[in-house]
Amino acid sequence: MSGLTAGAVVLVCLAGGVGAVVRVVVDGEIRARTGRALGTGVVNVVGSLVIGLATGLLPGPGGSALLVVVATGFCGGLTTFGTAVVEVLRLAGARRPRAALAAAAVTVGLSTAAAGAGLALGRALG
């Protein structure tokens, strides 16, 4: 278990479940309010920011158990690369190449920028 206690593994599982529920709720609310599939992009960018922030705030040799719970558990359940890719493919299949390219750019570009900003902020605060 990579040095994680059984309790930490349970916390990762619980945090992953909470993250997944947050993803479904946020995605549903955004779709209901805008009629657009923006929720996946939002949760991926926010999750990337949180992972970066946690990594900057909770450094340690091999990472702390709390970092694993937050980053792997909660953010792993919150963010979803696979769903983002399917959304890009659906847009491409609907002959909307510009929208597909924009969705891909948001997923990769903004998520990477958010993780970098979170990491920098976490290091500055930590």
C-alpha positions as CSV (number, residue, x, y, z in Angstrom):
1,M,0.0,0.0,0.0
2,S,3.0,2.3,-0.5
3,G,3.2,3.1,3.2
4,L,-0.4,4.2,3.6
5,T,-2.3,2.9,6.6
6,A,-5.5,1.1,6.1
7,G,-7.3,4.2,7.5
8,A,-5.7,6.4,4.9
9,V,-6.8,4.0,2.2
10,V,-10.4,4.2,3.5
11,L,-10.1,8.0,3.5
12,V,-8.9,8.0,-0.1
13,C,-12.0,5.9,-1.0
14,L,-14.4,8.1,0.8
15,A,-12.8,11.3,-0.6
16,G,-13.0,9.8,-4.1
17,G,-16.7,9.2,-3.6
18,V,-17.3,12.8,-2.4
19,G,-15.3,14.1,-5.3
20,A,-17.4,12.1,-7.8
21,V,-20.6,13.3,-6.2
22,V,-19.4,16.9,-6.4
23,R,-18.6,16.4,-10.1
24,V,-22.1,15.1,-10.9
25,V,-23.7,17.9,-9.0
26,V,-21.6,20.7,-10.5
27,D,-22.0,19.2,-14.0
28,G,-25.7,18.9,-13.6
29,E,-26.1,22.5,-12.3
30,I,-24.0,23.9,-15.1
31,R,-26.0,22.0,-17.8
32,A,-29.3,23.0,-16.2
33,R,-28.3,26.7,-16.1
34,T,-26.5,27.0,-19.4
35,G,-27.7,24.1,-21.5
36,R,-24.1,23.5,-22.3
37,A,-21.6,20.7,-21.5
38,L,-19.2,23.0,-19.6
39,G,-19.2,21.2,-16.3
40,T,-16.5,18.7,-17.1
41,G,-14.1,21.5,-18.1
42,V,-15.0,23.4,-14.9
43,V,-14.4,20.5,-12.6
44,N,-11.2,19.5,-14.4
45,V,-9.8,23.1,-14.0
46,V,-10.9,23.4,-10.4
47,G,-9.6,19.9,-9.6
48,S,-6.2,20.7,-11.2
49,L,-6.0,23.9,-9.2
50,V,-6.7,22.0,-5.9
51,I,-4.2,19.3,-6.8
52,G,-1.5,21.9,-7.4
53,L,-2.4,23.8,-4.3
54,A,-2.4,20.6,-2.2
55,T,1.0,19.6,-3.7
56,G,2.5,22.9,-2.9
57,L,1.0,23.0,0.7
58,L,1.6,19.4,1.7
59,P,5.1,18.5,0.4
60,G,7.0,15.7,1.9
61,P,9.1,12.7,1.0
62,G,6.7,10.6,-1.1
63,G,3.8,12.9,-0.2
64,S,1.8,12.9,3.0
65,A,-1.2,10.8,3.6
66,L,-3.4,14.0,3.5
67,L,-2.0,14.9,0.1
68,V,-2.9,11.4,-1.2
69,V,-6.4,11.7,0.3
70,V,-6.9,15.2,-1.3
71,A,-5.2,14.7,-4.6
72,T,-5.7,11.0,-5.4
73,G,-9.0,10.6,-3.5
74,F,-11.1,13.8,-3.8
75,C,-9.6,15.3,-6.9
76,G,-9.4,11.9,-8.6
77,G,-13.1,11.5,-8.1
78,L,-13.8,15.1,-9.0
79,T,-11.8,15.4,-12.2
80,T,-12.3,13.2,-15.3
81,F,-10.1,13.1,-18.3
82,G,-12.0,10.3,-19.9
83,T,-15.3,12.2,-19.9
84,A,-13.5,15.3,-21.3
85,V,-12.1,13.2,-24.2
86,V,-15.6,11.7,-25.0
87,E,-17.0,15.3,-25.1
88,V,-14.3,16.3,-27.5
89,L,-15.0,13.2,-29.7
90,R,-18.8,13.9,-29.6
91,L,-18.2,17.5,-30.8
92,A,-15.9,16.2,-33.6
93,G,-18.5,13.6,-34.6
94,A,-21.1,16.3,-34.7
95,R,-18.9,18.1,-37.3
96,R,-18.1,20.9,-34.8
97,P,-14.3,20.9,-35.2
98,R,-13.8,24.3,-33.7
99,A,-15.8,23.4,-30.6
100,A,-13.9,20.1,-30.3
101,L,-10.6,21.9,-30.5
102,A,-11.7,24.5,-28.0
103,A,-12.8,21.8,-25.5
104,A,-9.5,20.0,-25.9
105,A,-7.6,23.2,-25.4
106,V,-9.6,24.0,-22.2
107,T,-9.1,20.5,-20.8
108,V,-5.3,20.5,-21.4
109,G,-4.4,24.2,-21.4
110,L,-6.5,25.6,-18.6
111,S,-6.1,22.5,-16.4
112,T,-2.3,22.6,-16.7
113,A,-2.3,26.4,-16.0
114,A,-4.6,25.9,-13.0
115,A,-2.3,23.2,-11.6
116,G,0.7,25.4,-12.1
117,A,-1.0,28.3,-10.4
118,G,-2.2,26.1,-7.5
119,L,1.3,24.7,-7.1
120,A,2.9,28.2,-7.0
121,L,0.3,29.5,-4.6
122,G,0.7,26.4,-2.3
123,R,4.5,26.8,-2.2
124,A,4.1,30.5,-1.5
125,L,1.7,29.8,1.3
126,G,3.5,26.8,2.7
